[in-house]
């Protein structure tokens, strides 16, 4: 049986991807940051240290919480997503996400 994935019904799919139904949690957001940061480490050919990545993800979440909560809100209902749409989400690294989805312009 294929893994089911869920995303927030409103907001960033990259920050809300999870494997459980229900509502989005802060832990889901941090887990997505960890997943993206892990891809950066792997893409650089470095050894993955899960503890360091977890600390970095938690630090980023705390430092940027206001901006992140503009992008996706905990307790938002989750909806199932088509398996084909998940591959793009799973393959986006943190540095790519920062450049593409996170920047703020003077117009924000």
C-alpha positions as CSV (number, residue, x, y, z in Angstrom):
1,X,0.0,0.0,0.0
2,X,1.4,3.4,-1.0
3,X,2.2,6.0,1.6
4,X,-0.5,8.7,1.9
5,X,0.5,12.3,2.3
6,X,-1.4,15.3,3.6
7,X,-0.9,19.0,3.3
8,X,-2.6,22.0,4.9
9,X,-5.8,23.1,3.2
10,X,-4.4,26.7,3.2
11,X,-0.8,27.8,3.1
12,X,2.5,26.4,2.1
13,X,2.6,22.8,1.0
14,X,6.3,22.7,1.6
15,X,5.9,23.5,5.3
16,X,2.8,21.3,5.9
17,X,3.5,18.0,4.2
18,X,2.9,15.1,6.6
19,X,1.8,11.5,6.7
20,X,-1.0,11.8,9.2
21,X,-4.6,13.1,8.6
22,X,-6.2,15.7,10.9
23,X,-4.7,19.1,11.6
24,X,-1.3,20.6,11.1
25,X,1.0,20.8,14.1
26,X,4.0,22.9,14.9
27,X,6.0,19.7,14.9
28,X,4.9,19.1,11.3
29,X,6.4,22.5,10.3
30,X,9.7,21.8,12.1
31,X,9.8,18.3,10.6
32,X,9.5,19.8,7.1
33,X,12.3,22.3,7.9
34,X,14.4,19.3,9.0
35,X,13.6,17.4,5.8
36,X,14.7,20.3,3.6
37,X,17.8,21.0,5.7
38,X,18.8,17.3,5.4
39,X,18.6,17.5,1.7
40,X,21.0,20.4,1.7
41,X,23.5,18.5,3.8
42,X,23.2,15.4,1.5
43,X,23.5,17.6,-1.6
44,X,26.8,19.0,-0.2
45,X,28.0,15.4,0.3
46,X,28.3,15.9,4.0
47,X,27.4,13.4,6.7
48,X,23.9,13.9,8.1
49,X,23.9,14.6,11.8
50,X,20.2,14.4,12.8
51,X,20.7,16.1,16.1
52,X,22.4,19.1,14.6
53,X,19.8,19.4,11.9
54,X,17.0,19.2,14.5
55,X,18.6,22.0,16.4
56,X,19.0,24.1,13.3
57,X,15.4,23.5,12.3
58,X,14.1,24.4,15.8
59,X,16.3,27.6,15.9
60,X,15.1,28.7,12.5
61,X,11.5,28.0,13.5
62,X,11.8,30.1,16.7
63,X,13.7,32.9,14.9
64,X,11.3,33.2,12.0
65,X,8.1,32.1,13.6
66,X,6.1,35.2,12.6
67,X,7.0,34.9,8.9
68,X,6.5,31.1,9.0
69,X,3.0,31.5,10.6
70,X,2.1,33.9,7.8
71,X,2.9,31.0,5.4
72,X,1.1,28.2,7.2
73,X,-0.8,28.0,10.5
74,X,-0.9,25.1,13.0
75,X,-4.3,23.6,13.5
76,X,-5.2,24.1,9.8
77,X,-7.1,21.0,8.5
78,X,-5.0,18.7,6.4
79,X,-6.2,17.3,3.0
80,X,-4.9,14.3,1.1
81,X,-2.6,15.1,-1.7
82,X,-2.0,13.2,-5.0
83,X,1.1,11.1,-4.9
84,X,2.5,12.8,-8.0
85,X,2.5,16.2,-6.3
86,X,4.5,14.9,-3.4
87,X,7.7,14.2,-5.3
88,X,8.4,17.9,-6.0
89,X,7.8,18.8,-2.3
90,X,10.0,16.0,-1.0
91,X,12.9,17.0,-3.3
92,X,13.0,20.7,-2.4
93,X,16.0,21.6,-0.3
94,X,16.1,24.2,2.4
95,X,18.3,26.6,0.4
96,X,16.0,26.3,-2.7
97,X,13.0,26.8,-0.5
98,X,14.6,29.9,1.1
99,X,15.2,31.4,-2.3
100,X,11.9,30.5,-3.8
101,X,9.2,30.6,-1.1
102,X,10.7,32.4,1.9
103,X,12.0,35.8,0.7
104,X,10.3,39.0,1.6
105,X,10.2,42.0,-0.7
106,X,9.6,45.6,0.1
107,X,6.1,45.0,-1.2
108,X,5.2,42.4,1.5
